[in-house]
Amino acid sequence: MRYIALPVLLASFICQTVVSQDLSLASPDGHILFHLINDPGGIAYHLNFRQKEIVSRGRMGFEFMNEPALGTGLSIVKKETFQVRNSWYPAVRNKHARMDDWYNSLRLRLKEDTGLRRSLELEVRAYDDGIAFRYKLPAAAGIGDRVITRELTGFPFPGNAKAWVAQYGGYATSQESEFRPVWLRDLTRQTVAGLPMLIEVDTSVFAAVTEAAIDHYPGSYIGSDSLQDGRVMLTTRLAPLPGEPVDGAKARFDDSVYTPWRVIMLAESPGKLIESGLIENLNPPCAIKDPSWIKPGISAWDHWWSGEVKMDMPTIRQYIDLAASQGWPYMLVDWQWYGAFNDPRADITRTAPQLDMPALLAYAASKHVRLWLWLYSSDVNRNNNYEKAFALYEKWGIAGVKIDFMDRDDQQMVDWYHRIIKAAADHHLLIDLHGAYKPDGISRTYPNLLTREGVMGEEYSKFSNRITPEHNVTLPFTRMLAGPMDYTPGGFINVTPEEFRQGSPTQVKNTRVAELAKFVIYESPFTVYCDAPEHIIGQPGADFLRLVKTVWDDTKVPAGYPGKYIVVARRSGSRWFIGAMTNGEEREITLNLDFLPKGNHRLVSWEDAADAGTHPQNLVKKTRRITSNTPLRITMAKGGGFVAYLDQQ
């Protein structure tokens, strides 16, 4: 890691009383400029991207219980600046084999001029793909907790900007919803919007607001407080502690505490945001001494989504056989494997009477497949059951656990996540979190956390009509910006929207090829295939699912727009995979392949058949030779897709 001191412009100040202090910090490429202003109105910031003002006077500060607000009447008493040029190699390659953590940094210590004379520390990092800042709050002067009731961080964007907003309506949420396009000016004080929030400032500026490195602090949401001078003040809304009102206690701490990083990702196109590694970069390095045991991959999944639950030995063996036939390393045994769940009688160390766990483990091992186990969060937490269970699972040889139904991200729940993820790592267990809050990049620190839900995924096709092609091509530009998402793709009963019926076995409203493309487009090192063995074995497309990877050495997003279409290219070793999907409209794209090495390539593709608009299960497989200079024409049916791999010749 390389640190270089940087010059920062700081306006002169008179004595120790704030008149005006103004500092600027630029990104390494100079395209992003962060201005910090400290004047009698308080501390605030402005943000420019490519000489355009994106944020104008974003407020900063905090409100506390039983003490004055913090954010005005401050003077800068210490500042330091430096440049970091660091590269690191993730244990689990979500997007890139090498992550470049390059930024310019400004660290400040501010102190109140009068009154309690409290301190506030602020660190700002300017990257080429966005800015991030966080606060460090000191402990109370006396013995006991300080209590945050409100964080004042604001994001004033132009009111005529378009945003894709997930309206959760409250803070007790599994964070599973559509991201719908709205004008920022139409948001209200009742808005409780999830992160990330994608904002199209104009046709050449896309921003995404989110957070990173949440630790001993609640998750945040976005609200809207006012519209002034054509700008909407988006505000930070923190999840309250259990039992507290919305305006009550959000965080309690008896020692100094860092807030999460407040992040604004920036790019000229929405696809560039998907390529960014900013969220992981803002987290601490890997805390697992030897992470070589962490093995990503695809998993078969017993009848949770594709049919009724059949928790018996023959069914589990059937899904183990599916994983083995496809060359997948895992099979996930879902709910009811330990009988009663979310119940004081539940015992996560014993199998249900009809199951023989040693026999299942032996059968799976004979097929070179390892098992994952589903757990209800209350059963994990009750009397710290996980301590005994995780040690037992390690002894059994279980690969990982899927923990479900947390549905919160208050400070207590965030602390619980950290405790559980670390305990799992101590026992060589991988993790998949469902009923979960959005990713924050902790997988850099604990790469055994391979994926999480916090997304309205394929299961919703079972009991709703909400999984549409438009939703599917919005998710990569919204929820996926935060990190891996366990969407559980693979629905092979493909129908038109007019034919779609809720029920079991479950249908999906896109073509077979679009379903295959999700395995390339959607980021998830542990990818759970959702459908039943009889719907994939021997069926068109099964051959592609034996080839596709779940971790990647490079990621490019050459084209796309939320709600319309998406094209993602990912590299594994020397082989490139391409996945594309469209919304409910037919679409033809001419793709520039300049990301390929120069020369000749063999392209093997699975494409929508000519009649896929009316018969979505139909596809054609093609093999042809192209060069890196050959534009690739992609034709997709309504709700359709395209998927391919390329080998250099």
Secondary structure, DSSP 4 states (H G I P E B T S, - for coil): -EEEE----B----TTS-S-EEEEEE-TTS-EEEEEEEETTEEEEEEEETTEEEEEEEE--EEETTEEEESSSEEEEEEEEEEEEEEE--SS-SS-SSEEEEEEEEEEEEEESSTT--EEEEEEEEETTEEEEEEEEPPPSSSS-EEEEEE--EEEEETT-EEEE-B-SSSS-------EEEEGGG--TT--B-S-EEEEEETTEEEEEEEE---SS--EEEEEEEEETTEEEEEEEEPPPTT--TTS--EEESS-EEPPEEEEEEESSHHHHHH--HHHHTSPPP--S-GGG---EEEEE-SSSSS----SHHHHHHHHHHHHHHT-SEEEE-TTTTSS-SSTT--TTS--TT--HHHHHHHHHHTT-EEEEEEEHHHHHGGGHHHHHHHHHHHHT--EEEEE-----SHHHHHHHHHHHHHHHHTT-EEEESS-PPP-SGGGT-TTEEEE--S--TTHHHH-S---HHHHTTGGGTGGGGS----------B--TTT---SSSPPBSS-HHHHHHHHHHS--SEEE--S-GGGTTTSTTHHHHTT--SS-SEEEEEEEETTTEEEEEEEETTEEEEEEEE-SS-EEEEE--TTSPSSEEEEEEEEE-TTTTT-TT-EEEEEEEEETTSPEEEEE-TT-EEEEEEEE-
